[in-house]
Amino acid sequence: MLCFITMLCWGSWANTTKLTDKSWRFELFYWDYGIGILLCTLILAFTLGSYGAEGRAFLDDMKQADSNNILSAFAGGVFFNLANILLVAAIAITGMSVAFPVGIGIALVLGVFVNYIGNPQGNPMLIFGGVTLIVLAILFNARAYQKLQTNLAEKVTKKGLILSVLSGLLMGLFYKYVAVSMVADFNMPEAGKLTPYSALMIFAVGVVASSFIFNSIQMKYPFVGNPVSISDYFNGKRKDHLVGILGGAIWSIGMSLSIIASGKAGPAISYGLGQGATVVAALWGIYVWKEFAKAPSGTKPLLNFMLLLYMAGLTLIIISK
């Protein structure tokens, strides 16, 4: 159930970008997005991560943690942040129909493979069979977008494809760095290892800290559009800032539940289910934002088949353990 909620969160947070003013650039939105991730992990660390009969409290856990494990969780935040920025840039250049299938498709396959090798839990035939079906669902989703965007060929550039591939490679690695920094059994703390809430907190610090490098460069040398300055951020409306924080909080809740669920489900299964968020995002586009209202004939069967493959893939992953 936690993995399923993760999938909903990861597939839904991007809706908040549609709730800001059209003039509010994503580079500015991204600062508040990072703040939302950090605030959410702080609240979890000092509540669920500090009370209860099992494990170590957050502050006690931080005091005993090895520097290698802290650096590993921090690196996970840095990898994720760079991957996310590159993915958004790729979407702006090539469109979702290219960037999402390439980027998230690579991330899904690589992430499940890497996490399963590091912590093999579950039936591998069912896990990778489920992953294959979800990848096929993403490809059908891409085909539907291609039919919708008749001028897609003009948007596909080498730069956009390279950004998508790089994003997918980084996105497929970040989860492992967080997972290896944590205790193997959440009810039996190991010396030097982090509990999930502590690891998430360090991860969030890595996201925010690296934004001062990655997002600052993106603001000065954007992949699309004119440069923006930090003064533009401080001149933003309160609503735009709050929406950005909400977007970060939604993604962070998904990440937190995924990490917590990985103790029982295993990192490969937990990550694999979470990255099924691509199709959740497609559902928002189809039924809420009506992105396919003017789609040509033949699109609806593709979307229906995508949903069937997606549900079949999720079922295989769930029953793999």
Protein Blocks (a to p, Z undefined) as FASTA:
>chain_A
ZZmmmmmmmmmmmmmmmmpcfklcfklmmmmmmmmmmmmmmmmmmmmmmgcjehjdfklm
mmmpcfklmmmmmmmmmmmmmmmmmmmmmmmmnopklmmmmmmmmmmmmmmmmmmmmmcg
djfklmmmmmmmmmmmmmmmmmmmmmmmmmlmmmpcfklmmmmmmmmmmmmmmmmmmmmm
pcfblklccehiacfklmmmmmmmmmmmmmmmmmmmmmmmcfbdcdddfklmmmpcfklm
mmmmmmmmmmmmmmmmmmmmmmmnopklmmmmmmmmmmmmmmmmmmmnommmmgcehklm
mmmmmmmmmmmmmmmmmmmZZ
